[in-house]
Amino acid sequence: MQNTKDFINNVVTTDIKPNQKHWIVDKQRFNFVVDNMSEEEWQAEHLTVYTLQKVKKEIDLHGYDLKLSVEEMANSLVVDICFRPKEEELTLPQLVGKLKVWAEERGLLTANPEVQFTKIYEELGETATAMNKNWHDELIDSIGDLQVTIIIFAHQMNIDLLREIDNAKLVKDKPSNSKHEAFTKIGIELGKVAEYAFDGLYKPVEYHLAKAFLKVQHFSLRCNLDATDCLNKAYNTIANRGGKTINGTFVKEEDLR
């Protein structure tokens, strides 16, 4: 038990960053929890501690729930601890570059952007479903996939998305009051992208696509998630995925039947 505690304290990163594996929000609260756990419970491969405001806490140990009444932790952020060192994460510019290579290798850069745009809406729908059903893992996946589809669309349209994002940040928007409002604003921006694209007005397309991407980031924050973390997870999932591009859509190898 002590060896496990020492491993976490010495190897796992302790910066403050909620809702992400390998991170400990508050070491004092963390130690309070582990000191109240038995030797048997520490033998689990990994531990996830959720501390939610003004409710009792749950420790999920691979299906075993230990109920703790730890009122001292009532105002903590979510803590997610994993017994493995934190994997290196890519920055947004790195991910945008790697996704261009990924799409080019699969023939997506020369595919029909209209088809790709429908993929954006497909992922937007999956994001809505995950949000409304409170599916945490699915929400992470869908936010990551939504960003992937936007980035590939930008590459297809020869849009320098990173530059346009920097420009779009200069226009300050009123923050959303809820995750549902933040989600709706993504759809509003994507609607403007479609409208201007069909009218052949590509400069507004660049701007509103960048705004849509920023709205995804803001929506993620409203869901207590980090958009770039979600994008990293999505890229790691598809990085080595085999498949074939058919009629402008990439079809996974397992679906080619």
Sequence and secondary structure as in RCSB ss.txt:
>XXXX:A:sequence
MQNTKDFINNVVTTDIKPNQKHWIVDKQRFNFVVDNMSEEEWQAEHLTVYTLQKVKKEIDLHGYDLKLSVEEMAN
SLVVDICFRPKEEELTLPQLVGKLKVWAEERGLLTANPEVQFTKIYEELGETATAMNKNWHDELIDSIGDLQVTI
IIFAHQMNIDLLREIDNAKLVKDKPSNSKHEAFTKIGIELGKVAEYAFDGLYKPVEYHLAKAFLKVQHFSLRCNL
DATDCLNKAYNTIANRGGKTINGTFVKEEDLR
>XXXX:A:secstr
 HHHHHHHHHHS     SS TTB S HHHHHHHHHTS TTGGGSS  EEE  TTS EEEEETTEEEEE  GGGTT
   EE  SS       HHHHHHHHHHHHHHTT TTS HHHHHHHHHHHHHHHHHHHHTT HHHHHHHHHHHHHHH
HHHHHHTT  HHHHHHHHTTS     SSHHHHHHHHHHHHHHHHHHHHTT HHHHHHHHHHHHHHHHHHHHHTT 
 HHHHHHHHHHHHTT  EEEETTEEEEGGG  
